[in-house]
């Protein structure tokens, strides 16, 4: 069932990622992504509203760094991240990632 709160269409992907909170760095996977956010599949605990630094490993081998806040959290599954502070360059890289699926 589609979530009407989403502003942008999500693209299904399966990309390795890592994220950092105040406590430590965590390994993860990104399952889907849009221009406004993504779902981060991870066991690491977070709090809704927490600011996160996320890095997504592109299929090209380059890391895409994004900042955001935790919008939703499912214990033992992962969290929805809403992007903030997208520069023009990171927005362009994100658009490319979405168009290419990685």
Backbone bond lengths (Angstrom), bond angles and torsions (degrees), N, CA, C in turn:
res aa  C-N    CA-C-N  psi(-1)  N-CA   C-N-CA  omega(-1)  CA-C   N-CA-C  phi
1 X - - - 1.438 - - 1.529 108.16 -
2 X 1.344 118.07 128.14 1.454 120.13 -177.88 1.522 111.50 -68.80
3 X 1.316 115.23 146.80 1.456 121.78 178.58 1.520 107.93 -94.51
4 X 1.323 117.43 113.31 1.449 122.51 -175.09 1.526 112.53 -68.77
5 X 1.345 118.55 -14.56 1.450 120.94 179.47 1.520 111.97 -73.85
6 X 1.288 118.80 -17.60 1.462 121.55 -177.11 1.519 110.48 -73.94
7 X 1.320 114.52 135.25 1.459 121.01 -179.47 1.519 111.75 -87.97
8 X 1.331 117.79 -25.69 1.459 122.25 -175.05 1.520 110.48 -130.26
9 X 1.325 114.66 150.19 1.461 121.39 178.00 1.520 110.31 -67.02
10 X 1.326 117.37 134.47 1.470 121.58 179.18 1.524 110.39 -88.89
11 X 1.332 115.55 142.58 1.461 123.79 176.15 1.523 108.12 -106.63
12 X 1.324 117.61 126.12 1.467 120.90 176.54 1.523 109.11 -70.20
13 X 1.319 115.77 130.56 1.464 123.10 176.44 1.517 107.22 -143.04
14 X 1.289 117.09 170.31 1.457 122.20 171.94 1.528 106.39 -143.82
15 X 1.344 115.27 90.65 1.448 121.14 -173.52 1.525 110.72 -125.22
16 X 1.326 115.61 140.84 1.456 120.44 175.66 1.519 108.77 -66.29
17 X 1.323 115.46 148.01 1.456 120.38 -179.47 1.518 109.77 -151.83
18 X 1.306 115.22 168.93 1.462 121.83 171.04 1.520 106.54 -143.84
19 X 1.312 114.47 149.99 1.459 118.54 -179.68 1.514 109.62 -139.92
20 X 1.315 113.14 154.19 1.445 119.41 -176.13 1.515 109.77 -129.00
21 X 1.318 114.70 133.26 1.456 121.48 174.40 1.525 106.92 -119.21
22 X 1.300 116.56 -171.05 1.462 119.76 178.73 1.520 111.82 -63.36
23 X 1.337 116.28 -27.98 1.459 119.69 -174.32 1.524 114.13 -83.21
24 X 1.338 118.11 -44.11 1.467 120.16 -175.91 1.524 111.58 -177.17
25 X 1.342 116.10 -179.68 1.455 122.44 177.14 1.529 108.76 -95.27
26 X 1.333 116.77 142.59 1.457 123.11 -177.75 1.527 109.89 -129.46
27 X 1.316 116.31 148.32 1.462 122.51 173.14 1.530 108.44 -88.63
28 X 1.340 116.52 152.64 1.468 119.83 -176.19 1.519 110.03 -162.83
29 X 1.327 114.22 179.50 1.470 123.56 169.63 1.515 107.03 -132.60
30 X 1.317 116.11 145.84 1.461 121.06 173.28 1.524 106.64 -101.65
31 X 1.339 115.46 123.75 1.470 121.10 -176.35 1.520 113.50 -92.53
32 X 1.324 116.26 -33.40 1.462 120.05 176.21 1.517 108.79 -152.05
33 X 1.340 115.55 157.85 1.458 120.25 -174.46 1.523 109.95 -149.16
34 X 1.326 115.97 147.79 1.457 122.91 173.09 1.523 107.40 -140.38
35 X 1.322 116.90 -179.37 1.458 119.82 178.35 1.525 112.53 -70.12
36 X 1.330 116.82 -15.98 1.467 118.59 -178.54 1.528 113.71 -106.44
37 X 1.350 118.31 -12.73 1.451 118.89 -179.24 1.513 112.97 175.88
38 X 1.344 115.06 -173.31 1.456 120.51 -179.65 1.527 109.28 -156.85
39 X 1.344 115.41 169.68 1.460 120.08 172.60 1.513 108.01 -107.80
40 X 1.336 115.62 126.91 1.457 122.99 -178.43 1.523 108.41 -105.99
41 X 1.334 116.17 113.14 1.457 122.43 -179.90 1.518 107.79 -86.59
42 X 1.355 117.00 112.65 1.457 121.92 -175.09 1.514 110.53 -160.37
43 X 1.315 115.85 156.70 1.464 120.68 175.25 1.523 111.89 -90.19
44 X 1.322 117.20 -13.68 1.458 120.96 -176.40 1.526 111.85 -64.38
45 X 1.326 117.16 135.65 1.462 120.41 -178.92 1.526 112.08 -79.26
46 X 1.326 115.71 143.73 1.462 122.85 176.60 1.519 108.92 -140.21
47 X 1.307 115.97 169.45 1.462 121.90 174.49 1.524 108.61 -117.12
48 X 1.321 117.17 140.91 1.462 120.64 175.94 1.523 108.01 -57.47
49 X 1.320 115.83 132.05 1.456 122.15 -177.83 1.520 113.88 95.58
50 X 1.340 116.92 -13.76 1.465 121.08 -179.22 1.528 110.89 -65.68
51 X 1.332 116.70 138.65 1.463 121.49 176.92 1.524 109.53 -83.18
52 X 1.333 115.28 135.77 1.463 122.68 -174.24 1.521 109.87 -129.95
53 X 1.326 116.13 141.86 1.463 122.64 168.19 1.523 106.80 -103.72
54 X 1.322 116.91 118.77 1.469 123.01 -177.40 1.511 109.87 -114.27
55 X 1.337 115.70 138.04 1.454 121.56 172.34 1.523 107.79 -123.75
56 X 1.334 115.39 127.24 1.465 121.99 179.71 1.519 108.39 -109.08
57 X 1.338 116.21 129.36 1.466 121.02 178.26 1.521 108.73 -83.77
58 X 1.327 115.36 111.71 1.470 120.91 178.64 1.522 110.26 -73.04
59 X 1.307 116.81 158.21 1.471 120.74 178.38 1.529 111.33 -62.12
60 X 1.343 116.11 -22.59 1.470 120.92 177.30 1.525 112.15 -73.41
61 X 1.353 116.88 -10.45 1.452 121.24 -177.69 1.519 113.34 95.68
62 X 1.324 117.92 -5.11 1.455 122.24 179.34 1.523 109.93 -89.21
63 X 1.332 115.81 148.52 1.456 121.59 176.90 1.523 109.29 -93.63
64 X 1.322 116.38 134.49 1.464 122.70 174.38 1.521 107.58 -105.88
65 X 1.332 116.98 115.78 1.465 122.24 -177.65 1.524 110.01 -94.46
66 X 1.340 115.97 129.70 1.459 122.58 -179.17 1.522 109.77 -136.84
67 X 1.310 116.36 149.23 1.460 122.28 176.02 1.515 109.02 -115.34
68 X 1.330 115.61 150.01 1.451 119.34 177.94 1.514 110.85 -172.02
69 X 1.334 114.55 -171.77 1.456 120.54 176.96 1.516 109.29 -129.20
70 X 1.316 115.58 152.45 1.460 121.64 -179.00 1.525 108.64 -72.01
71 X 1.331 116.22 117.54 1.468 121.86 -179.87 1.527 111.39 -92.59
72 X 1.352 115.90 -36.32 1.463 121.71 178.55 1.520 108.22 -142.57
73 X 1.327 116.20 156.00 1.460 120.58 179.24 1.514 109.53 -142.93
74 X 1.351 115.30 132.33 1.460 122.54 174.74 1.522 107.07 -121.65
75 X 1.319 117.27 107.78 1.461 122.73 -176.46 1.528 111.03 -52.85
76 X 1.327 116.39 129.65 1.458 121.95 178.19 1.517 114.34 78.92
77 X 1.334 117.40 -2.89 1.466 121.21 -179.31 1.529 110.85 -117.39
78 X 1.319 116.45 -54.46 1.456 120.10 -178.68 1.506 112.13 154.74
79 X 1.335 115.35 -161.05 1.461 119.70 -176.57 1.520 112.11 -146.98
80 X 1.323 114.68 154.19 1.450 122.45 172.49 1.511 108.38 -89.21
81 X 1.319 116.74 128.31 1.453 122.47 -179.14 1.520 109.25 -110.53
82 X 1.325 117.18 126.55 1.460 122.74 174.27 1.525 107.63 -97.51
83 X 1.335 116.80 122.22 1.457 120.68 -176.93 1.522 111.43 -70.96
84 X 1.324 115.16 145.47 1.466 122.41 174.02 1.522 107.91 -133.64
85 X 1.297 116.42 159.84 1.462 122.35 173.06 1.525 113.55 53.80
86 X 1.333 118.04 45.46 1.456 120.02 176.66 1.524 109.36 -75.82
87 X 1.325 116.52 122.03 1.454 120.37 173.10 1.523 107.95 -76.04
88 X 1.310 116.87 167.45 1.466 119.97 177.75 1.526 110.17 -61.41
89 X 1.344 116.51 -39.73 1.460 120.80 179.42 1.527 111.73 -64.90
90 X 1.337 117.33 -46.69 1.465 118.86 -178.97 1.522 110.75 -69.11
91 X 1.332 118.10 -33.08 1.471 120.61 175.39 1.531 110.50 -63.78
92 X 1.337 117.22 -42.54 1.461 121.05 178.09 1.526 111.41 -64.06
93 X 1.346 117.19 -41.09 1.464 121.08 177.59 1.525 110.91 -65.92
94 X 1.312 116.30 -37.28 1.459 120.99 178.38 1.529 110.54 -67.18
95 X 1.323 117.16 -41.88 1.464 120.60 176.69 1.528 110.90 -61.00
96 X 1.323 116.58 -39.85 1.464 121.65 178.12 1.535 110.52 -65.31
97 X 1.329 116.43 -43.99 1.463 121.17 177.83 1.535 110.67 -58.78
98 X 1.321 116.49 -44.34 1.464 120.86 -179.76 1.527 111.05 -65.69
99 X 1.331 116.62 -44.11 1.473 120.81 -179.02 1.518 112.45 -65.21
100 X 1.340 116.50 -35.57 1.468 120.22 -175.83 1.536 112.80 -94.32
101 X 1.329 116.71 -9.98 1.454 120.22 -176.11 1.521 112.83 75.22
102 X 1.306 116.73 17.64 1.454 119.41 177.05 1.485 112.34 158.55
